[in-house]
Amino acid sequence: MSQVGVSDPAEPVLVLENIQHAYRRTIAVRGVSLTVQPGEILAVTGPSGCGKSTVLHVAAGLIRPQSGTVRLFGQSLTGAGDDERARLRRGKLSLVLQFGQLVPELTGVDNVALPLLLDGHGPTQARRLALGWLERCGAQELADVEPAEMSGGQAQRVAVARSLITSPQLMLADEPTGSLDSIGGRELLDLMIGEARRSGAALIVVTHDNSVAARADREIRLFDGEIASEAVLV
Amino acid sequence: MSAGRRAGASSIFWRLSRPRSAADRQRARRMAFGVAGSGALLLAALAILTVRVGTASSYTCDESGCYTSFGRSGPQDGGLAPYVVESGLRGGTAVGAVLLVAPFVLLALQALRTGTAARERRLAALSLAGATRRDLRRLAFLEGTRAAVIGALAAGPLYLLLWLVLGPALPIGSKMLPQPGWPILIGWLVMVAAAVPLGGLVAAQAARPAAVSPLGLTRRRQRPLTLAHAVAPVISAALIAFFLRWSSGMGQLGVGLAAASTVALAISVGPWVILFTGWCAARRRGLVTSMAGRRLLADVRTPGRVVGVMLAVGISYGVIAALVVDVTQGDAYDQMFYLAGMAGAAIAIAVAAVVATFSLVVGATEQVLDNARSTAILVALAASPAFVSRIVRRQMLLAAVPATVLGAVLGWIVFGVVVIGSEDEGVGLKLAVALLAAMAAAALSAAVGALVAARAVRPAIRSSSGPENLRTP
């Protein structure tokens, strides 16, 4: 249902060119350019307030940058409306945040099935697929549990299952392990990286955790809104 | 998209449209109450307009007092007041009932616009999962339809209650509502049927001012007052003076235009009254008053709209108080005829004041939700949610009470001093008492409305005070 067309396998999934964005008088991102290839795992690191999350939110189409261009799957996001950006989030692109991302009134299985239900899939088929993804993410016991009764790690697993159900070509994660303990964080990262490798999806992880960054193919380090360094890790 | 496919999203939206948290339920109840109140008043207007001519009485007065043509043995379905029976007055009474609908509609609309922290989290999470603005409007449509239908269904029993109070409970000759008949039943059914699309469409429209993204909900920022806001009250005042000066030449048109200019003045001066009140309060030493004043200054336009209504309410109190002085100078017939009507009007204005003040809830709730993090920090550091409630209560009292009392004084000056005082000598003491009564009634009704409204903001304060809001970006 996505309005964005099928992308060329050789084409970068994401291209940011000279992105600049400010919150009132504070410049969060200045002149950031980066390209992400299909299947690539990229870590965006840096100290607090360096603009990591802003870069991710620009890439996800949540923020319209004040200048610069964003190309997702070969198409410019500049002219895309809010609805088209929302459709992207239930199609080729998925987003995992640190917390607050499950609909509190829905059970685990309905939360995972939500992008499919919004896209017009039948409830039976959507819930069957959702149960399958919950099982792959090791969270099948959460199918009938509401988010308020889940631990932080459990809620993140459900969120990851939801981000995978649409078989996205680009996964964006903003501090996905930030609210978890080290073991829970490692398990969640194993799950995300494993699924990205298996499906060939690109994954961008914003983190200030070096152990998370070490598992990426490439690391971009931001400082004061600019790319301070870039390293190929694999 | 097939019907089966559409059913998936519809079932989810239908489930989400049901209020789950206590705050959501309270919001839904307020919406339904607003619809029920306005529905019952519309049914009352319908009942008045469909009174069969010649079935009821009118006053007759002689030396022994006033009585109706049905006398002491009148039929049970008669005994209606002349305001309802006489063809020249019936239309005006029905219009009065319809005008009273406005505060209830305002209440329903404001309740619609009021968010709750849980609802905002739900909308953000839905947006993250890929819900478009159209999807979210669909959800708002269902929420509005649900509340409107419940409210419209409740309007029938509420009308019956209103009829019991304004019909059988009143003495013969002063009953305001006739016995319910077919027109009321048909009107009620039409209202319930109309509630489905109307409630939904209005709710979907009310959802537009807020932009939802996975990062949260962003409301349109209140713009500061502009030059047009400064000029509007001056022009309105000049127009009132012009039309009053030349109304003798223009007849009813002049009076109507002067009244319209007065309404424009009341609306346009509202934000300035709030600005002045907030400025004065912000400079007070007391922490609660000072913080309440600063909160008023942060958004003068939203409460400013309510101030317009409160000024009008106050003016009405002032005019009624002065009219009472005038009527008590007249004969027994005048007193019997006018005083009952004025008492009814005063009660109606009091209801309008309470309901209109209650609509301050929206602005205050949005302010609390927008500043959830600072509220949570305040509570985490030292203050209790009760302290934040006190600030909001003071904020609402500051917004409502001065404007209503000012209106009462203005109404009293114009009608009491200029009109009555210039014609009748020796009414000075009575007019002074009337002023005090008008100010007290205005302050009391505004204060009751503000206190009820402050209670309604408590759930938002509680949900914004929790530690989970400390990590809100």
HADDOCK unambig.tbl for C-alpha pairs under 7 A between the chains (distance, minus, plus):
assign (segid A and resid 62 and name CA) (segid B and resid 213 and name CA) 6.80 0.50 0.50
assign (segid A and resid 83 and name CA) (segid B and resid 132 and name CA) 4.82 0.50 0.50
assign (segid A and resid 83 and name CA) (segid B and resid 133 and name CA) 6.12 0.50 0.50
assign (segid A and resid 86 and name CA) (segid B and resid 127 and name CA) 6.85 0.50 0.50
assign (segid A and resid 86 and name CA) (segid B and resid 130 and name CA) 4.71 0.50 0.50
assign (segid A and resid 86 and name CA) (segid B and resid 131 and name CA) 6.02 0.50 0.50
assign (segid A and resid 86 and name CA) (segid B and resid 132 and name CA) 5.27 0.50 0.50
assign (segid A and resid 87 and name CA) (segid B and resid 130 and name CA) 5.61 0.50 0.50
assign (segid A and resid 87 and name CA) (segid B and resid 132 and name CA) 6.81 0.50 0.50
assign (segid A and resid 89 and name CA) (segid B and resid 128 and name CA) 6.93 0.50 0.50
assign (segid A and resid 89 and name CA) (segid B and resid 129 and name CA) 6.51 0.50 0.50
assign (segid A and resid 89 and name CA) (segid B and resid 130 and name CA) 4.81 0.50 0.50
assign (segid A and resid 90 and name CA) (segid B and resid 129 and name CA) 6.11 0.50 0.50
assign (segid A and resid 90 and name CA) (segid B and resid 130 and name CA) 4.57 0.50 0.50
assign (segid A and resid 100 and name CA) (segid B and resid 125 and name CA) 6.99 0.50 0.50
assign (segid A and resid 101 and name CA) (segid B and resid 125 and name CA) 4.80 0.50 0.50
assign (segid A and resid 101 and name CA) (segid B and resid 128 and name CA) 6.87 0.50 0.50
assign (segid A and resid 102 and name CA) (segid B and resid 125 and name CA) 5.51 0.50 0.50
assign (segid A and resid 103 and name CA) (segid B and resid 122 and name CA) 5.12 0.50 0.50
assign (segid A and resid 103 and name CA) (segid B and resid 125 and name CA) 5.27 0.50 0.50
assign (segid A and resid 103 and name CA) (segid B and resid 126 and name CA) 6.43 0.50 0.50
assign (segid A and resid 104 and name CA) (segid B and resid 122 and name CA) 6.39 0.50 0.50
assign (segid A and resid 105 and name CA) (segid B and resid 16 and name CA) 6.89 0.50 0.50
assign (segid A and resid 114 and name CA) (segid B and resid 129 and name CA) 6.49 0.50 0.50
assign (segid A and resid 115 and name CA) (segid B and resid 129 and name CA) 5.40 0.50 0.50
assign (segid A and resid 115 and name CA) (segid B and resid 130 and name CA) 5.94 0.50 0.50
assign (segid A and resid 117 and name CA) (segid B and resid 8 and name CA) 5.16 0.50 0.50
assign (segid A and resid 117 and name CA) (segid B and resid 9 and name CA) 4.89 0.50 0.50
assign (segid A and resid 118 and name CA) (segid B and resid 9 and name CA) 5.16 0.50 0.50
assign (segid A and resid 118 and name CA) (segid B and resid 131 and name CA) 6.45 0.50 0.50
assign (segid A and resid 120 and name CA) (segid B and resid 1 and name CA) 6.66 0.50 0.50
assign (segid A and resid 120 and name CA) (segid B and resid 5 and name CA) 4.70 0.50 0.50
assign (segid A and resid 120 and name CA) (segid B and resid 6 and name CA) 5.34 0.50 0.50
assign (segid A and resid 120 and name CA) (segid B and resid 8 and name CA) 6.34 0.50 0.50
assign (segid A and resid 120 and name CA) (segid B and resid 9 and name CA) 6.17 0.50 0.50
assign (segid A and resid 121 and name CA) (segid B and resid 5 and name CA) 4.72 0.50 0.50
assign (segid A and resid 121 and name CA) (segid B and resid 8 and name CA) 6.18 0.50 0.50
assign (segid A and resid 122 and name CA) (segid B and resid 4 and name CA) 5.71 0.50 0.50
assign (segid A and resid 122 and name CA) (segid B and resid 5 and name CA) 4.35 0.50 0.50
assign (segid A and resid 122 and name CA) (segid B and resid 7 and name CA) 6.70 0.50 0.50
assign (segid A and resid 122 and name CA) (segid B and resid 8 and name CA) 4.93 0.50 0.50
assign (segid A and resid 123 and name CA) (segid B and resid 8 and name CA) 4.57 0.50 0.50
